[in-house]
Amino acid sequence: MEHKNIVATIYLKNGQAVKGMDNFEPMGWDVISLARLYNDSGIDKIIIFDLSTAMSRSKSAQVETSAALRMSRSLFMPDACRLL
């Protein structure tokens, strides 16, 4: 039987979840809460896109890495959190 993966995306801009690649309006959700919502909905994987500029990304890289690790600890997605 074929199994299809359901993949969600989270777009980050300066450490906040935004609506999309072209719409930087904040979603009003904490990144961890949004990931938990996806997890509770049965999502198999989450892809996180950091849309911050290179300069602000270097300043917030530790924050996003920390958020990704906190997400991975609170979710049930084997091998779904990898830092690239």
PyMOL Python script that loads the backbone (N, CA, C, O; Angstrom):
from pymol import cmd

cmd.read_pdbstr("""\
ATOM      1  N   MET A   1       0.833  -1.175   0.000  1.00  0.00           N
ATOM      2  CA  MET A   1       0.000   0.000   0.000  1.00  0.00           C
ATOM      3  C   MET A   1       0.882   1.245   0.000  1.00  0.00           C
ATOM      4  O   MET A   1       1.831   1.347   0.778  1.00  0.00           O
ATOM      5  N   GLU A   2       0.565   2.165  -0.860  1.00  0.00           N
ATOM      6  CA  GLU A   2       1.345   3.390  -0.981  1.00  0.00           C
ATOM      7  C   GLU A   2       0.994   4.361   0.148  1.00  0.00           C
ATOM      8  O   GLU A   2      -0.176   4.571   0.465  1.00  0.00           O
ATOM      9  N   HIS A   3       2.032   4.945   0.743  1.00  0.00           N
ATOM     10  CA  HIS A   3       1.838   5.921   1.812  1.00  0.00           C
ATOM     11  C   HIS A   3       2.286   7.291   1.305  1.00  0.00           C
ATOM     12  O   HIS A   3       3.407   7.438   0.818  1.00  0.00           O
ATOM     13  N   LYS A   4       1.428   8.271   1.418  1.00  0.00           N
ATOM     14  CA  LYS A   4       1.779   9.627   1.022  1.00  0.00           C
ATOM     15  C   LYS A   4       2.113  10.441   2.264  1.00  0.00           C
ATOM     16  O   LYS A   4       1.417  10.373   3.276  1.00  0.00           O
ATOM     17  N   ASN A   5       3.186  11.207   2.167  1.00  0.00           N
ATOM     18  CA  ASN A   5       3.579  12.093   3.256  1.00  0.00           C
ATOM     19  C   ASN A   5       2.874  13.425   3.118  1.00  0.00           C
ATOM     20  O   ASN A   5       2.764  13.972   2.021  1.00  0.00           O
ATOM     21  N   ILE A   6       2.402  13.939   4.229  1.00  0.00           N
ATOM     22  CA  ILE A   6       1.830  15.276   4.257  1.00  0.00           C
ATOM     23  C   ILE A   6       2.896  16.196   4.831  1.00  0.00           C
ATOM     24  O   ILE A   6       3.347  16.005   5.960  1.00  0.00           O
ATOM     25  N   VAL A   7       3.296  17.194   4.050  1.00  0.00           N
ATOM     26  CA  VAL A   7       4.390  18.078   4.430  1.00  0.00           C
ATOM     27  C   VAL A   7       3.850  19.500   4.603  1.00  0.00           C
ATOM     28  O   VAL A   7       3.190  20.033   3.711  1.00  0.00           O
ATOM     29  N   ALA A   8       4.133  20.103   5.752  1.00  0.00           N
ATOM     30  CA  ALA A   8       3.745  21.492   6.021  1.00  0.00           C
ATOM     31  C   ALA A   8       4.970  22.381   5.900  1.00  0.00           C
ATOM     32  O   ALA A   8       6.099  21.911   6.038  1.00  0.00           O
ATOM     33  N   THR A   9       4.753  23.651   5.645  1.00  0.00           N
ATOM     34  CA  THR A   9       5.854  24.606   5.593  1.00  0.00           C
ATOM     35  C   THR A   9       5.608  25.714   6.609  1.00  0.00           C
ATOM     36  O   THR A   9       4.476  26.138   6.839  1.00  0.00           O
ATOM     37  N   ILE A  10       6.696  26.166   7.204  1.00  0.00           N
ATOM     38  CA  ILE A  10       6.666  27.330   8.075  1.00  0.00           C
ATOM     39  C   ILE A  10       7.687  28.309   7.517  1.00  0.00           C
ATOM     40  O   ILE A  10       8.859  27.974   7.345  1.00  0.00           O
ATOM     41  N   TYR A  11       7.228  29.517   7.238  1.00  0.00           N
ATOM     42  CA  TYR A  11       8.108  30.564   6.746  1.00  0.00           C
ATOM     43  C   TYR A  11       8.468  31.480   7.903  1.00  0.00           C
ATOM     44  O   TYR A  11       7.588  31.996   8.593  1.00  0.00           O
ATOM     45  N   LEU A  12       9.770  31.683   8.116  1.00  0.00           N
ATOM     46  CA  LEU A  12      10.249  32.551   9.200  1.00  0.00           C
ATOM     47  C   LEU A  12      10.863  33.807   8.614  1.00  0.00           C
ATOM     48  O   LEU A  12      11.577  33.753   7.613  1.00  0.00           O
ATOM     49  N   LYS A  13      10.584  34.922   9.234  1.00  0.00           N
ATOM     50  CA  LYS A  13      11.225  36.190   8.887  1.00  0.00           C
ATOM     51  C   LYS A  13      11.624  36.834  10.205  1.00  0.00           C
ATOM     52  O   LYS A  13      10.769  37.230  10.998  1.00  0.00           O
ATOM     53  N   ASN A  14      12.924  36.936  10.432  1.00  0.00           N
ATOM     54  CA  ASN A  14      13.464  37.503  11.672  1.00  0.00           C
ATOM     55  C   ASN A  14      12.923  36.795  12.911  1.00  0.00           C
ATOM     56  O   ASN A  14      12.611  37.443  13.910  1.00  0.00           O
ATOM     57  N   GLY A  15      12.813  35.482  12.851  1.00  0.00           N
ATOM     58  CA  GLY A  15      12.408  34.684  14.000  1.00  0.00           C
ATOM     59  C   GLY A  15      10.916  34.549  14.210  1.00  0.00           C
ATOM     60  O   GLY A  15      10.495  33.876  15.151  1.00  0.00           O
ATOM     61  N   GLN A  16      10.085  35.174  13.353  1.00  0.00           N
ATOM     62  CA  GLN A  16       8.635  35.086  13.482  1.00  0.00           C
ATOM     63  C   GLN A  16       8.052  34.317  12.308  1.00  0.00           C
ATOM     64  O   GLN A  16       8.564  34.387  11.191  1.00  0.00           O
ATOM     65  N   ALA A  17       6.980  33.584  12.569  1.00  0.00           N
ATOM     66  CA  ALA A  17       6.268  32.901  11.495  1.00  0.00           C
ATOM     67  C   ALA A  17       5.487  33.932  10.689  1.00  0.00           C
ATOM     68  O   ALA A  17       4.730  34.724  11.250  1.00  0.00           O
ATOM     69  N   VAL A  18       5.675  33.917   9.360  1.00  0.00           N
ATOM     70  CA  VAL A  18       4.963  34.833   8.472  1.00  0.00           C
ATOM     71  C   VAL A  18       4.082  34.029   7.527  1.00  0.00           C
ATOM     72  O   VAL A  18       4.217  32.810   7.426  1.00  0.00           O
ATOM     73  N   LYS A  19       3.175  34.722   6.832  1.00  0.00           N
ATOM     74  CA  LYS A  19       2.167  34.044   6.015  1.00  0.00           C
ATOM     75  C   LYS A  19       2.714  33.364   4.774  1.00  0.00           C
ATOM     76  O   LYS A  19       2.140  32.370   4.329  1.00  0.00           O
ATOM     77  N   GLY A  20       3.793  33.857   4.202  1.00  0.00           N
ATOM     78  CA  GLY A  20       4.329  33.214   3.011  1.00  0.00           C
ATOM     79  C   GLY A  20       5.580  33.887   2.501  1.00  0.00           C
ATOM     80  O   GLY A  20       6.097  34.823   3.111  1.00  0.00           O
ATOM     81  N   MET A  21       6.063  33.394   1.364  1.00  0.00           N
ATOM     82  CA  MET A  21       7.298  33.914   0.790  1.00  0.00           C
ATOM     83  C   MET A  21       7.143  35.356   0.308  1.00  0.00           C
ATOM     84  O   MET A  21       8.103  36.127   0.332  1.00  0.00           O
ATOM     85  N   ASP A  22       5.949  35.716  -0.123  1.00  0.00           N
ATOM     86  CA  ASP A  22       5.710  37.059  -0.628  1.00  0.00           C
ATOM     87  C   ASP A  22       4.954  37.938   0.352  1.00  0.00           C
ATOM     88  O   ASP A  22       4.820  39.141   0.128  1.00  0.00           O
ATOM     89  N   ASN A  23       4.460  37.354   1.434  1.00  0.00           N
ATOM     90  CA  ASN A  23       3.670  38.085   2.411  1.00  0.00           C
ATOM     91  C   ASN A  23       4.339  37.948   3.777  1.00  0.00           C
ATOM     92  O   ASN A  23       4.231  36.909   4.428  1.00  0.00           O
ATOM     93  N   PHE A  24       5.030  39.004   4.202  1.00  0.00           N
ATOM     94  CA  PHE A  24       5.792  38.955   5.449  1.00  0.00           C
ATOM     95  C   PHE A  24       4.969  39.380   6.660  1.00  0.00           C
ATOM     96  O   PHE A  24       5.527  39.689   7.713  1.00  0.00           O
ATOM     97  N   GLU A  25       3.662  39.396   6.519  1.00  0.00           N
ATOM     98  CA  GLU A  25       2.790  39.731   7.642  1.00  0.00           C
ATOM     99  C   GLU A  25       2.866  38.604   8.679  1.00  0.00           C
ATOM    100  O   GLU A  25       2.680  37.436   8.336  1.00  0.00           O
ATOM    101  N   PRO A  26       3.137  38.945   9.946  1.00  0.00           N
ATOM    102  CA  PRO A  26       3.220  37.897  10.975  1.00  0.00           C
ATOM    103  C   PRO A  26       1.905  37.131  11.106  1.00  0.00           C
ATOM    104  O   PRO A  26       0.823  37.706  10.984  1.00  0.00           O
ATOM    105  N   MET A  27       2.011  35.843  11.352  1.00  0.00           N
ATOM    106  CA  MET A  27       0.831  34.997  11.480  1.00  0.00           C
ATOM    107  C   MET A  27       0.160  35.140  12.839  1.00  0.00           C
ATOM    108  O   MET A  27      -1.012  34.797  12.992  1.00  0.00           O
ATOM    109  N   GLY A  28       0.887  35.641  13.818  1.00  0.00           N
ATOM    110  CA  GLY A  28       0.321  35.753  15.159  1.00  0.00           C
ATOM    111  C   GLY A  28       0.450  34.478  15.962  1.00  0.00           C
ATOM    112  O   GLY A  28      -0.162  34.349  17.023  1.00  0.00           O
ATOM    113  N   TRP A  29       1.236  33.536  15.475  1.00  0.00           N
ATOM    114  CA  TRP A  29       1.478  32.270  16.165  1.00  0.00           C
ATOM    115  C   TRP A  29       2.931  32.204  16.588  1.00  0.00           C
ATOM    116  O   TRP A  29       3.823  32.631  15.855  1.00  0.00           O
ATOM    117  N   ASP A  30       3.164  31.671  17.768  1.00  0.00           N
ATOM    118  CA  ASP A  30       4.505  31.302  18.187  1.00  0.00           C
ATOM    119  C   ASP A  30       4.929  30.127  17.309  1.00  0.00           C
ATOM    120  O   ASP A  30       4.118  29.245  17.028  1.00  0.00           O
ATOM    121  N   VAL A  31       6.180  30.104  16.876  1.00  0.00           N
ATOM    122  CA  VAL A  31       6.653  29.058  15.961  1.00  0.00           C
ATOM    123  C   VAL A  31       6.457  27.667  16.563  1.00  0.00           C
ATOM    124  O   VAL A  31       6.048  26.742  15.862  1.00  0.00           O
ATOM    125  N   ILE A  32       6.743  27.515  17.844  1.00  0.00           N
ATOM    126  CA  ILE A  32       6.596  26.223  18.510  1.00  0.00           C
ATOM    127  C   ILE A  32       5.124  25.808  18.542  1.00  0.00           C
ATOM    128  O   ILE A  32       4.807  24.645  18.291  1.00  0.00           O
ATOM    129  N   SER A  33       4.230  26.739  18.845  1.00  0.00           N
ATOM    130  CA  SER A  33       2.795  26.427  18.880  1.00  0.00           C
ATOM    131  C   SER A  33       2.284  26.039  17.506  1.00  0.00           C
ATOM    132  O   SER A  33       1.455  25.138  17.383  1.00  0.00           O
ATOM    133  N   LEU A  34       2.773  26.714  16.467  1.00  0.00           N
ATOM    134  CA  LEU A  34       2.367  26.389  15.094  1.00  0.00           C
ATOM    135  C   LEU A  34       2.835  24.989  14.714  1.00  0.00           C
ATOM    136  O   LEU A  34       2.088  24.228  14.100  1.00  0.00           O
ATOM    137  N   ALA A  35       4.068  24.649  15.077  1.00  0.00           N
ATOM    138  CA  ALA A  35       4.591  23.308  14.793  1.00  0.00           C
ATOM    139  C   ALA A  35       3.791  22.248  15.536  1.00  0.00           C
ATOM    140  O   ALA A  35       3.502  21.188  14.980  1.00  0.00           O
ATOM    141  N   ARG A  36       3.430  22.520  16.784  1.00  0.00           N
ATOM    142  CA  ARG A  36       2.608  21.567  17.547  1.00  0.00           C
ATOM    143  C   ARG A  36       1.232  21.387  16.919  1.00  0.00           C
ATOM    144  O   ARG A  36       0.704  20.276  16.876  1.00  0.00           O
ATOM    145  N   LEU A  37       0.649  22.490  16.428  1.00  0.00           N
ATOM    146  CA  LEU A  37      -0.644  22.406  15.747  1.00  0.00           C
ATOM    147  C   LEU A  37      -0.552  21.498  14.530  1.00  0.00           C
ATOM    148  O   LEU A  37      -1.412  20.643  14.317  1.00  0.00           O
ATOM    149  N   TYR A  38       0.495  21.688  13.732  1.00  0.00           N
ATOM    150  CA  TYR A  38       0.694  20.815  12.570  1.00  0.00           C
ATOM    151  C   TYR A  38       0.870  19.363  13.003  1.00  0.00           C
ATOM    152  O   TYR A  38       0.287  18.458  12.405  1.00  0.00           O
ATOM    153  N   ASN A  39       1.671  19.143  14.040  1.00  0.00           N
ATOM    154  CA  ASN A  39       1.918  17.797  14.538  1.00  0.00           C
ATOM    155  C   ASN A  39       0.621  17.130  14.992  1.00  0.00           C
ATOM    156  O   ASN A  39       0.362  15.972  14.663  1.00  0.00           O
ATOM    157  N   ASP A  40      -0.186  17.865  15.746  1.00  0.00           N
ATOM    158  CA  ASP A  40      -1.453  17.317  16.241  1.00  0.00           C
ATOM    159  C   ASP A  40      -2.448  17.060  15.116  1.00  0.00           C
ATOM    160  O   ASP A  40      -3.393  16.288  15.283  1.00  0.00           O
ATOM    161  N   SER A  41      -2.235  17.709  13.968  1.00  0.00           N
ATOM    162  CA  SER A  41      -3.117  17.522  12.812  1.00  0.00           C
ATOM    163  C   SER A  41      -2.695  16.341  11.944  1.00  0.00           C
ATOM    164  O   SER A  41      -3.364  16.030  10.959  1.00  0.00           O
ATOM    165  N   GLY A  42      -1.598  15.683  12.297  1.00  0.00           N
ATOM    166  CA  GLY A  42      -1.160  14.501  11.558  1.00  0.00           C
ATOM    167  C   GLY A  42      -0.141  14.760  10.469  1.00  0.00           C
ATOM    168  O   GLY A  42       0.059  13.908   9.603  1.00  0.00           O
ATOM    169  N   ILE A  43       0.509  15.912  10.487  1.00  0.00           N
ATOM    170  CA  ILE A  43       1.531  16.227   9.488  1.00  0.00           C
ATOM    171  C   ILE A  43       2.720  15.288   9.671  1.00  0.00           C
ATOM    172  O   ILE A  43       3.123  14.993  10.796  1.00  0.00           O
ATOM    173  N   ASP A  44       3.283  14.818   8.538  1.00  0.00           N
ATOM    174  CA  ASP A  44       4.417  13.898   8.602  1.00  0.00           C
ATOM    175  C   ASP A  44       5.757  14.620   8.722  1.00  0.00           C
ATOM    176  O   ASP A  44       6.665  14.142   9.403  1.00  0.00           O
ATOM    177  N   LYS A  45       5.880  15.775   8.057  1.00  0.00           N
ATOM    178  CA  LYS A  45       7.137  16.520   8.063  1.00  0.00           C
ATOM    179  C   LYS A  45       6.829  18.010   8.022  1.00  0.00           C
ATOM    180  O   LYS A  45       5.779  18.428   7.536  1.00  0.00           O
ATOM    181  N   ILE A  46       7.757  18.799   8.538  1.00  0.00           N
ATOM    182  CA  ILE A  46       7.657  20.253   8.476  1.00  0.00           C
ATOM    183  C   ILE A  46       8.940  20.787   7.849  1.00  0.00           C
ATOM    184  O   ILE A  46      10.044  20.446   8.273  1.00  0.00           O
ATOM    185  N   ILE A  47       8.776  21.621   6.844  1.00  0.00           N
ATOM    186  CA  ILE A  47       9.915  22.302   6.228  1.00  0.00           C
ATOM    187  C   ILE A  47       9.876  23.751   6.691  1.00  0.00           C
ATOM    188  O   ILE A  47       8.852  24.424   6.573  1.00  0.00           O
ATOM    189  N   ILE A  48      11.000  24.223   7.220  1.00  0.00           N
ATOM    190  CA  ILE A  48      11.089  25.582   7.725  1.00  0.00           C
ATOM    191  C   ILE A  48      11.983  26.393   6.789  1.00  0.00           C
ATOM    192  O   ILE A  48      13.149  26.057   6.583  1.00  0.00           O
ATOM    193  N   PHE A  49      11.420  27.466   6.223  1.00  0.00           N
ATOM    194  CA  PHE A  49      12.165  28.368   5.355  1.00  0.00           C
ATOM    195  C   PHE A  49      12.475  29.639   6.138  1.00  0.00           C
ATOM    196  O   PHE A  49      11.571  30.277   6.676  1.00  0.00           O
ATOM    197  N   ASP A  50      13.747  30.004   6.200  1.00  0.00           N
ATOM    198  CA  ASP A  50      14.150  31.249   6.848  1.00  0.00           C
ATOM    199  C   ASP A  50      14.296  32.306   5.767  1.00  0.00           C
ATOM    200  O   ASP A  50      15.211  32.231   4.947  1.00  0.00           O
ATOM    201  N   LEU A  51      13.408  33.287   5.757  1.00  0.00           N
ATOM    202  CA  LEU A  51      13.391  34.327   4.736  1.00  0.00           C
ATOM    203  C   LEU A  51      14.108  35.599   5.192  1.00  0.00           C
ATOM    204  O   LEU A  51      14.007  36.637   4.537  1.00  0.00           O
ATOM    205  N   SER A  52      14.820  35.525   6.294  1.00  0.00           N
ATOM    206  CA  SER A  52      15.549  36.685   6.807  1.00  0.00           C
ATOM    207  C   SER A  52      16.684  37.045   5.867  1.00  0.00           C
ATOM    208  O   SER A  52      17.169  36.196   5.119  1.00  0.00           O
ATOM    209  N   THR A  53      17.110  38.300   5.903  1.00  0.00           N
ATOM    210  CA  THR A  53      18.266  38.703   5.110  1.00  0.00           C
ATOM    211  C   THR A  53      19.518  38.071   5.703  1.00  0.00           C
ATOM    212  O   THR A  53      19.510  37.624   6.850  1.00  0.00           O
ATOM    213  N   ALA A  54      20.579  38.035   4.931  1.00  0.00           N
ATOM    214  CA  ALA A  54      21.813  37.391   5.388  1.00  0.00           C
ATOM    215  C   ALA A  54      22.337  38.041   6.665  1.00  0.00           C
ATOM    216  O   ALA A  54      22.808  37.343   7.563  1.00  0.00           O
ATOM    217  N   MET A  55      22.261  39.372   6.755  1.00  0.00           N
ATOM    218  CA  MET A  55      22.783  40.054   7.938  1.00  0.00           C
ATOM    219  C   MET A  55      21.947  39.722   9.174  1.00  0.00           C
ATOM    220  O   MET A  55      22.504  39.413  10.228  1.00  0.00           O
ATOM    221  N   SER A  56      20.641  39.782   9.061  1.00  0.00           N
ATOM    222  CA  SER A  56      19.806  39.480  10.224  1.00  0.00           C
ATOM    223  C   SER A  56      19.794  37.982  10.512  1.00  0.00           C
ATOM    224  O   SER A  56      19.592  37.570  11.654  1.00  0.00           O
ATOM    225  N   ARG A  57      20.008  37.169   9.483  1.00  0.00           N
ATOM    226  CA  ARG A  57      20.036  35.723   9.683  1.00  0.00           C
ATOM    227  C   ARG A  57      21.200  35.322  10.562  1.00  0.00           C
ATOM    228  O   ARG A  57      21.063  34.442  11.411  1.00  0.00           O
ATOM    229  N   SER A  58      22.356  35.962  10.369  1.00  0.00           N
ATOM    230  CA  SER A  58      23.507  35.598  11.196  1.00  0.00           C
ATOM    231  C   SER A  58      23.262  35.949  12.657  1.00  0.00           C
ATOM    232  O   SER A  58      23.732  35.243  13.549  1.00  0.00           O
ATOM    233  N   LYS A  59      22.530  37.036  12.913  1.00  0.00           N
ATOM    234  CA  LYS A  59      22.227  37.425  14.285  1.00  0.00           C
ATOM    235  C   LYS A  59      21.190  36.507  14.913  1.00  0.00           C
ATOM    236  O   LYS A  59      21.238  36.241  16.114  1.00  0.00           O
ATOM    237  N   SER A  60      20.252  36.023  14.107  1.00  0.00           N
ATOM    238  CA  SER A  60      19.161  35.224  14.674  1.00  0.00           C
ATOM    239  C   SER A  60      19.339  33.730  14.436  1.00  0.00           C
ATOM    240  O   SER A  60      18.442  32.948  14.751  1.00  0.00           O
ATOM    241  N   ALA A  61      20.475  33.323  13.890  1.00  0.00           N
ATOM    242  CA  ALA A  61      20.680  31.906  13.580  1.00  0.00           C
ATOM    243  C   ALA A  61      20.605  31.035  14.826  1.00  0.00           C
ATOM    244  O   ALA A  61      20.032  29.946  14.791  1.00  0.00           O
ATOM    245  N   GLN A  62      21.180  31.509  15.922  1.00  0.00           N
ATOM    246  CA  GLN A  62      21.132  30.721  17.144  1.00  0.00           C
ATOM    247  C   GLN A  62      19.712  30.601  17.667  1.00  0.00           C
ATOM    248  O   GLN A  62      19.342  29.560  18.208  1.00  0.00           O
ATOM    249  N   VAL A  63      18.910  31.648  17.516  1.00  0.00           N
ATOM    250  CA  VAL A  63      17.521  31.618  17.969  1.00  0.00           C
ATOM    251  C   VAL A  63      16.735  30.591  17.163  1.00  0.00           C
ATOM    252  O   VAL A  63      15.998  29.793  17.741  1.00  0.00           O
ATOM    253  N   GLU A  64      16.881  30.595  15.821  1.00  0.00           N
ATOM    254  CA  GLU A  64      16.144  29.656  14.996  1.00  0.00           C
ATOM    255  C   GLU A  64      16.616  28.220  15.211  1.00  0.00           C
ATOM    256  O   GLU A  64      15.805  27.294  15.209  1.00  0.00           O
ATOM    257  N   THR A  65      17.912  28.032  15.395  1.00  0.00           N
ATOM    258  CA  THR A  65      18.421  26.693  15.673  1.00  0.00           C
ATOM    259  C   THR A  65      17.842  26.181  16.984  1.00  0.00           C
ATOM    260  O   THR A  65      17.435  25.024  17.087  1.00  0.00           O
ATOM    261  N   SER A  66      17.809  27.049  17.976  1.00  0.00           N
ATOM    262  CA  SER A  66      17.237  26.681  19.263  1.00  0.00           C
ATOM    263  C   SER A  66      15.747  26.363  19.125  1.00  0.00           C
ATOM    264  O   SER A  66      15.263  25.400  19.719  1.00  0.00           O
ATOM    265  N   ALA A  67      15.022  27.162  18.348  1.00  0.00           N
ATOM    266  CA  ALA A  67      13.588  26.924  18.133  1.00  0.00           C
ATOM    267  C   ALA A  67      13.372  25.602  17.411  1.00  0.00           C
ATOM    268  O   ALA A  67      12.456  24.854  17.753  1.00  0.00           O
ATOM    269  N   ALA A  68      14.199  25.305  16.422  1.00  0.00           N
ATOM    270  CA  ALA A  68      14.063  24.044  15.688  1.00  0.00           C
ATOM    271  C   ALA A  68      14.298  22.853  16.601  1.00  0.00           C
ATOM    272  O   ALA A  68      13.589  21.850  16.514  1.00  0.00           O
ATOM    273  N   LEU A  69      15.287  22.958  17.475  1.00  0.00           N
ATOM    274  CA  LEU A  69      15.557  21.862  18.398  1.00  0.00           C
ATOM    275  C   LEU A  69      14.426  21.698  19.413  1.00  0.00           C
ATOM    276  O   LEU A  69      14.056  20.574  19.752  1.00  0.00           O
ATOM    277  N   ARG A  70      13.871  22.824  19.904  1.00  0.00           N
ATOM    278  CA  ARG A  70      12.731  22.741  20.829  1.00  0.00           C
ATOM    279  C   ARG A  70      11.525  22.127  20.123  1.00  0.00           C
ATOM    280  O   ARG A  70      10.779  21.350  20.721  1.00  0.00           O
ATOM    281  N   MET A  71      11.334  22.478  18.844  1.00  0.00           N
ATOM    282  CA  MET A  71      10.229  21.896  18.078  1.00  0.00           C
ATOM    283  C   MET A  71      10.404  20.390  17.964  1.00  0.00           C
ATOM    284  O   MET A  71       9.462  19.630  18.183  1.00  0.00           O
ATOM    285  N   SER A  72      11.604  19.968  17.623  1.00  0.00           N
ATOM    286  CA  SER A  72      11.832  18.542  17.403  1.00  0.00           C
ATOM    287  C   SER A  72      11.609  17.732  18.671  1.00  0.00           C
ATOM    288  O   SER A  72      11.195  16.574  18.603  1.00  0.00           O
ATOM    289  N   ARG A  73      11.880  18.333  19.832  1.00  0.00           N
ATOM    290  CA  ARG A  73      11.669  17.624  21.097  1.00  0.00           C
ATOM    291  C   ARG A  73      10.195  17.475  21.435  1.00  0.00           C
ATOM    292  O   ARG A  73       9.801  16.526  22.112  1.00  0.00           O
ATOM    293  N   SER A  74       9.379  18.413  20.963  1.00  0.00           N
ATOM    294  CA  SER A  74       7.959  18.389  21.337  1.00  0.00           C
ATOM    295  C   SER A  74       7.075  17.741  20.269  1.00  0.00           C
ATOM    296  O   SER A  74       5.860  17.653  20.448  1.00  0.00           O
ATOM    297  N   LEU A  75       7.664  17.290  19.171  1.00  0.00           N
ATOM    298  CA  LEU A  75       6.873  16.709  18.076  1.00  0.00           C
ATOM    299  C   LEU A  75       7.171  15.223  17.921  1.00  0.00           C
ATOM    300  O   LEU A  75       8.231  14.740  18.318  1.00  0.00           O
ATOM    301  N   PHE A  76       6.217  14.517  17.339  1.00  0.00           N
ATOM    302  CA  PHE A  76       6.455  13.116  17.016  1.00  0.00           C
ATOM    303  C   PHE A  76       6.615  12.997  15.516  1.00  0.00           C
ATOM    304  O   PHE A  76       5.664  12.680  14.801  1.00  0.00           O
ATOM    305  N   MET A  77       7.812  13.251  15.047  1.00  0.00           N
ATOM    306  CA  MET A  77       8.145  13.138  13.636  1.00  0.00           C
ATOM    307  C   MET A  77       9.548  12.564  13.530  1.00  0.00           C
ATOM    308  O   MET A  77      10.512  13.325  13.457  1.00  0.00           O
ATOM    309  N   PRO A  78       9.688  11.267  13.521  1.00  0.00           N
ATOM    310  CA  PRO A  78      11.025  10.677  13.456  1.00  0.00           C
ATOM    311  C   PRO A  78      11.812  11.190  12.253  1.00  0.00           C
ATOM    312  O   PRO A  78      11.305  11.186  11.131  1.00  0.00           O
ATOM    313  N   ASP A  79      13.026  11.624  12.478  1.00  0.00           N
ATOM    314  CA  ASP A  79      13.935  12.130  11.422  1.00  0.00           C
ATOM    315  C   ASP A  79      13.371  13.325  10.679  1.00  0.00           C
ATOM    316  O   ASP A  79      13.821  13.613   9.570  1.00  0.00           O
ATOM    317  N   ALA A  80      12.409  14.027  11.241  1.00  0.00           N
ATOM    318  CA  ALA A  80      11.797  15.141  10.511  1.00  0.00           C
ATOM    319  C   ALA A  80      12.528  16.460  10.748  1.00  0.00           C
ATOM    320  O   ALA A  80      12.364  17.397   9.966  1.00  0.00           O
ATOM    321  N   CYS A  81      13.325  16.554  11.799  1.00  0.00           N
ATOM    322  CA  CYS A  81      14.025  17.808  12.077  1.00  0.00           C
ATOM    323  C   CYS A  81      15.499  17.642  11.796  1.00  0.00           C
ATOM    324  O   CYS A  81      16.222  16.989  12.548  1.00  0.00           O
ATOM    325  N   ARG A  82      15.932  18.235  10.716  1.00  0.00           N
ATOM    326  CA  ARG A  82      17.351  18.203  10.366  1.00  0.00           C
ATOM    327  C   ARG A  82      17.788  19.621  10.057  1.00  0.00           C
ATOM    328  O   ARG A  82      17.107  20.340   9.326  1.00  0.00           O
ATOM    329  N   LEU A  83      18.909  20.022  10.604  1.00  0.00           N
ATOM    330  CA  LEU A  83      19.445  21.345  10.333  1.00  0.00           C
ATOM    331  C   LEU A  83      20.393  21.242   9.165  1.00  0.00           C
ATOM    332  O   LEU A  83      21.380  20.508   9.220  1.00  0.00           O
ATOM    333  N   LEU A  84      20.099  21.973   8.110  1.00  0.00           N
ATOM    334  CA  LEU A  84      20.924  21.927   6.898  1.00  0.00           C
ATOM    335  C   LEU A  84      21.738  23.189   6.767  1.00  0.00           C
ATOM    336  O   LEU A  84      22.497  23.338   5.809  1.00  0.00           O
TER     337      LEU A  84
END
""", "prot")
cmd.dss("prot")
cmd.show_as("cartoon", "prot")
cmd.util.cbc("prot")
cmd.orient("prot")
